[in-house]
Amino acid sequence: MSDPSSVIDDLCRESAELDRLVRELPEPRWALDTPAAGWTVAHQIAHLAWTDRSALLAVTDAEAFAAEVEKALSAPATFVDEAAEAGAGLPPDRLLAAWREGRAALERALRSAPAGTRFPWYGPPMSVASMATGRLMETWAHGQDVADALGVVRAPTDRLRHVVRIGVRARDFAFGVRGLSAPAEEFRVEVVAPSGELWAYGPEDAAQRVTGPALDFCLLVTQRAHRADLAVRAEGPDADRWLDIAQAFAGPPGAGRPAGNAPVEAPRGRPAPTKEPRV
């Protein structure tokens, strides 16, 4: 992506949508449990505030970010939960203010970063567009947890394109993080956007194929729902195996969610159009 402005714009819109869900919550509702075990609404927002701060350090102060990586390496199994727990202990107004300030500072830093810049991260270095895409994916996924806790049905938007793209690109990572060899051949992935557009990736004649609504694919690769509860389908044994382990986020393999606990039903897109798909 040569110009990252559009994904930064979409990141801001995704953050604003989640902000609207929590900005007027009474304090007791910040303590509601979300589908993530042990995490309340406050933990979800605290996690986003912490990861935004980490991203800001990566963009603006590589030395300070390196120190954060060292902390993570010293406690790889607990550092994410510990950071969320610390933030969740703040009064909701302070937590909300910290999240807002951090994401605004990150937006400014990403927009002012020189073209071609790459930043350190917990995985491979990130471009401006990749960093914004990763933040959007996390904001959407943790926003889903918050919406589920509040019993809110979110209308999916075509901002899901960014989540789909990172999910497709993370295919080999999902295999590798589990000690498995990634398939040598490319897959064909075709998903229907909330707008009804067809988003397609990979060769048209690929033997291994994945199809379904974009919303369901995003719930799958962010591990917000079990594949048994989603309308994502695989053709071919390698594609089928991928749907069992798909993971768009960095870090160790996620535990995923049990079957029968899908998010509240939302529109999943209209039938695929006949026009040429965009990639």
C-alpha positions in Angstrom: 0.0 0.0 0.0 1.8 3.1 -1.2 -0.4 5.6 0.7 -1.4 4.5 4.2 -3.9 7.4 4.7 -6.9 5.3 4.0 -6.1 2.6 6.5 -5.3 5.2 9.1 -8.6 6.9 8.4 -10.4 3.5 8.8 -8.5 2.9 12.1 -9.8 6.2 13.4 -13.3 5.2 12.4 -13.0 1.8 14.0 -11.7 3.3 17.3 -14.5 5.9 17.3 -17.1 3.2 16.9 -15.8 1.4 19.9 -15.5 4.7 21.8 -19.2 5.3 21.3 -20.0 1.9 22.9 -18.1 2.7 26.1 -18.1 6.5 26.6 -21.3 6.6 28.6 -21.1 3.3 30.3 -21.9 3.4 34.0 -18.9 2.4 36.1 -20.4 -1.0 37.1 -20.7 -2.1 33.5 -17.0 -1.6 32.9 -16.7 -4.7 35.2 -18.8 -6.9 33.0 -17.1 -10.1 31.9 -16.4 -10.4 28.2 -16.0 -13.7 26.2 -12.2 -13.6 26.9 -11.7 -15.5 30.1 -10.8 -13.2 33.0 -11.1 -10.0 31.0 -13.8 -7.4 31.7 -14.8 -4.5 29.4 -12.1 -2.5 31.3 -9.5 -5.1 30.5 -10.3 -4.9 26.8 -9.9 -1.1 26.7 -6.8 -1.3 28.8 -5.3 -3.7 26.4 -6.0 -1.4 23.5 -4.5 1.5 25.4 -1.4 -0.5 26.2 -0.8 -1.8 22.7 -1.4 1.7 21.2 1.3 3.0 23.6 3.6 0.2 22.5 3.0 1.0 18.9 3.6 4.7 19.6 7.0 3.8 21.2 7.8 1.6 18.2 7.1 4.6 15.8 8.8 7.3 17.9 11.3 5.8 20.2 12.9 2.5 19.1 15.2 2.3 22.2 12.2 2.6 24.6 10.3 0.1 22.6 13.3 -2.3 22.7 13.0 -2.1 26.5 9.4 -3.1 26.3 10.3 -6.1 24.2 12.8 -7.2 26.9 10.0 -7.0 29.4 7.8 -9.2 27.2 10.6 -11.7 26.7 11.1 -12.0 30.4 7.4 -13.0 30.9 6.1 -14.2 27.6 3.1 -16.1 29.0 1.9 -13.3 31.3 3.0 -9.8 30.1 -0.2 -9.2 28.0 -2.5 -10.1 30.9 -0.4 -8.1 33.4 -0.6 -5.0 31.3 -4.4 -5.4 30.9 -4.8 -6.0 34.6 -2.9 -2.8 35.5 -4.9 -0.7 33.1 -8.2 -2.2 34.2 -7.5 -1.1 37.7 -7.8 2.6 36.8 -11.1 4.5 37.2 -13.1 4.2 34.0 -12.8 7.9 33.2 -9.0 7.8 33.5 -8.8 4.6 31.5 -10.9 6.1 28.7 -8.9 9.3 28.7 -5.6 7.3 28.5 -6.9 5.3 25.5 -8.1 8.4 23.7 -4.8 10.2 24.2 -2.7 7.3 23.2 -4.6 6.5 20.0 -4.6 10.2 19.0 -0.9 10.4 19.5 -0.3 7.2 17.5 -2.5 8.6 14.7 -0.4 11.8 14.5 2.9 9.8 14.6 1.7 7.4 11.8 0.6 10.3 9.6 3.9 12.2 10.0 6.2 9.2 9.5 8.4 9.4 6.4 7.3 7.2 3.5 9.0 3.9 3.5 9.7 3.9 7.2 9.7 0.5 9.0 9.3 0.2 12.7 10.3 -2.6 15.1 7.6 -4.8 16.5 7.1 -7.9 18.6 7.3 -9.8 15.2 8.7 -8.7 11.9 9.3 -4.9 11.4 6.1 -3.0 10.3 5.5 -0.4 7.7 3.1 2.5 8.5 0.3 0.8 6.7 1.0 -2.6 8.4 1.1 -0.9 11.8 -2.2 0.8 11.2 -3.7 -2.4 9.8 -2.6 -4.3 12.9 -4.1 -1.7 15.2 -7.4 -1.8 13.3 -7.5 -5.5 13.5 -7.0 -5.5 17.3 -9.4 -2.6 17.8 -12.1 -4.5 15.8 -11.5 -7.8 17.6 -11.4 -6.4 21.1 -14.4 -4.2 20.2 -16.3 -7.4 19.3 -15.6 -8.7 22.8 -16.9 -5.5 24.3 -20.0 -5.6 22.1 -20.7 -9.2 23.1 -20.4 -8.3 26.8 -22.9 -5.4 26.3 -25.2 -7.4 24.2 -24.8 -5.0 21.3 -25.0 -6.1 17.6 -22.5 -4.2 15.5 -23.3 -3.7 11.9 -20.2 -4.9 9.9 -18.5 -2.4 7.6 -16.2 -2.7 4.7 -13.4 -1.8 7.1 -13.2 -5.5 7.5 -11.2 -5.6 4.3 -8.1 -4.8 6.4 -8.8 -7.6 8.8 -9.4 -10.1 5.9 -6.1 -9.0 4.3 -4.0 -9.5 7.5 -5.7 -12.8 8.1 -4.9 -14.1 4.6 -1.3 -12.8 4.9 -0.9 -14.5 8.3 -1.6 -18.0 6.9 2.0 -19.2 7.1 2.4 -17.7 10.5 -0.5 -19.7 11.8 1.2 -22.9 10.7 4.6 -21.9 11.9 3.7 -20.8 15.4 2.3 -24.3 15.9 5.5 -25.9 14.6 3.9 -27.0 11.4 5.2 -26.6 7.9 3.1 -24.2 5.8 1.6 -25.5 2.6 3.8 -24.8 -0.4 0.9 -23.8 -2.7 -1.1 -20.6 -2.5 -4.8 -20.8 -1.5 -7.7 -19.0 -3.1 -9.7 -17.0 -0.6 -13.1 -15.5 -1.6 -15.2 -13.7 0.9 -18.3 -11.5 0.5 -18.0 -8.0 2.0 -20.8 -6.4 4.1 -21.4 -4.2 1.0 -21.8 -7.3 -1.2 -18.6 -6.9 -3.0 -16.4 -10.0 -3.5 -12.9 -9.8 -2.1 -10.6 -12.4 -3.6 -7.0 -13.4 -2.9 -4.7 -16.0 -4.5 -4.8 -17.8 -7.9 -8.3 -18.5 -9.3 -7.4 -22.1 -10.2 -5.9 -23.0 -6.7 -7.0 -26.4 -5.5 -7.1 -25.2 -1.9 -10.0 -22.8 -1.4 -11.7 -20.9 1.4 -15.1 -19.1 0.9 -17.7 -17.4 3.1 -18.8 -14.1 4.5 -16.1 -11.6 5.3 -17.5 -11.1 8.8 -17.3 -14.8 9.5 -13.7 -15.0 8.1 -12.7 -12.1 10.4 -14.3 -13.7 13.5 -12.4 -16.9 12.6 -8.9 -15.4 12.1 -9.2 -13.2 15.2 -10.4 -16.3 17.1 -13.7 -14.6 18.2 -15.8 -17.6 17.2 -15.3 -21.3 16.6 -15.4 -22.3 12.9 -18.3 -24.7 13.7 -20.5 -21.6 14.3 -19.4 -19.8 11.1 -20.2 -20.0 7.4 -16.6 -20.3 6.3 -16.0 -23.3 4.1 -12.8 -25.0 2.9 -12.1 -27.1 -0.1 -8.9 -29.3 0.2 -7.2 -30.8 3.2 -4.7 -28.0 3.7 -7.3 -25.3 3.6 -9.4 -27.3 6.0 -6.5 -27.6 8.4 -5.9 -23.8 8.1 -9.4 -23.0 9.3 -8.7 -25.0 12.5 -5.6 -22.9 13.3 -6.1 -19.6 11.6 -4.6 -16.7 13.6 -4.3 -13.1 12.5 -2.6 -11.8 15.6 1.0 -12.1 16.8 2.1 -14.2 19.7 1.6 -17.8 20.7 -1.3 -19.9 19.5 -4.6 -18.7 20.9 -6.9 -21.0 22.7 -9.8 -19.8 20.5 -13.5 -19.9 21.6 -15.6 -22.9 22.2 -18.3 -23.9 19.7 -21.8 -22.7 20.5 -20.7 -19.3 21.7 -20.6 -17.2 18.5 -21.2 -13.5 18.8 -24.7 -12.1 18.5 -25.9 -12.6 14.9 -25.3 -9.7 12.6 -25.7 -9.2 8.8 -23.1 -11.1 7.0 -23.2 -9.6 3.5 -25.3 -10.1 0.4 -24.7 -12.8 -2.2 -21.5 -12.5 -4.2 -21.8 -10.1 -7.1 -21.0 -11.1 -10.6 -18.5 -8.3 -11.3 -14.8 -8.9 -11.3 -13.5 -9.2 -7.7 -11.0 -6.8 -6.3 -7.8 -8.1 -4.7 
